[in-house]
Amino acid sequence: MENFYVIAVAVLAGMSAYAISIYLNKGAVFGSAVVTLVSGLIFPYFVPSIGAKLAIVATCASYAGMVAVKNVPKLWEMAIVSFIAGVLFVLSSAAYVGVGGKLGVIGAISCFSWIGFKKVMVAVKASKKSDVLNTKVVDQ
């Protein structure tokens, strides 16, 4: 159940940082900073057993929320990117403990994964469309 909370917080934190940055026009750094500060103050106080972990994953997802609107133009796409960040955080929680840069790398990988997925889907659609147009009908 703890992993569910971690992923849910990641989705909410990433979307919040993105919304502050894009919709409130405050900038990526400010959006991430607000989410990090609020989560660092609230989660450890209200959920002492896993509050520190929730604050850390919120920070991680807020880094993903710093993505440019050109790469992730919709809030629902940011939800997917944040979900990826949450899953990567859960999967890598035992790896490289104490090594700096881990949260930013997870945020970047989640963004790159979504951007790459979108590019592959565009290429697949284009290849299917060109295959349909280039198919010749052979009379028998």
GIMO-V247829 format. One record per pair of residues at least 4 apart in sequence whose ideal C-beta (glycine too) atoms are under 7 Angstrom apart, sorted by the first residue. I is the first residue (numbers start at 1). GAP is how many residues later the second one is. If there is no record, write none. Layout:
((I:GAP) (I:GAP))
This chain:
((1:4) (2:4) (2:48) (3:4) (3:87) (4:4) (5:4) (5:45) (5:49) (6:4) (6:47) (6:48) (6:51) (6:80) (6:83) (6:84) (7:4) (7:76) (7:79) (7:80) (7:83) (8:4) (9:4) (9:45) (9:48) (9:49) (10:4) (10:47) (10:50) (10:51) (10:72) (10:73) (10:75) (10:76) (10:79) (11:4) (11:68) (11:71) (11:72) (11:75) (12:4) (13:4) (13:22) (13:26) (13:45) (13:48) (13:49) (13:69) (14:4) (14:47) (14:48) (14:50) (14:51) (14:64) (14:67) (14:68) (14:71) (15:4) (15:60) (15:63) (15:64) (15:67) (16:4) (16:19) (17:4) (17:14) (17:15) (17:18) (17:45) (17:48) (17:49) (18:4) (18:13) (18:47) (18:57) (18:60) (19:4) (19:5) (19:56) (20:4) (20:6) (20:10) (20:11) (20:14) (21:5) (21:6) (21:7) (21:10) (21:44) (21:45) (22:47) (26:4) (26:5) (27:4) (28:4) (28:38) (29:4) (30:4) (31:4) (31:34) (32:4) (32:30) (32:31) (32:33) (32:34) (33:4) (34:4) (35:4) (35:23) (35:27) (36:4) (36:22) (36:23) (36:26) (37:4) (38:4) (39:4) (39:15) (39:16) (39:19) (39:20) (40:15) (41:4) (42:4) (43:4) (43:8) (43:11) (43:12) (44:4) (44:7) (44:8) (44:11) (45:6) (46:5) (47:4) (47:7) (50:4) (51:4) (52:4) (53:4) (54:4) (55:4) (56:4) (57:4) (57:29) (57:32) (58:4) (59:4) (59:44) (60:25) (60:29) (60:43) (60:46) (60:47) (61:4) (61:21) (61:24) (61:25) (63:40) (63:41) (63:44) (64:17) (64:18) (64:21) (64:43) (64:46) (64:47) (65:13) (67:4) (67:5) (67:14) (67:44) (69:4) (71:40) (71:44) (72:5) (72:6) (72:9) (72:42) (73:4) (75:4) (77:4) (77:37) (78:4) (79:4) (80:4) (80:34) (81:4) (81:29) (81:30) (81:33) (82:4) (83:4) (84:4) (84:26) (84:29) (84:30) (85:4) (85:21) (85:22) (85:25) (86:4) (87:4) (88:4) (88:18) (88:21) (88:22) (89:4) (89:17) (92:14) (96:6) (101:4) (102:4) (103:4) (104:4) (105:4) (106:4) (107:4) (108:4) (109:4) (110:4) (111:4) (112:4) (113:4) (114:4) (115:4) (116:4) (117:4) (118:4) (119:4) (120:4) (121:4) (122:4) (123:4) (124:4) (125:4) (126:4) (127:4) (128:4) (129:4) (130:4) (131:4))
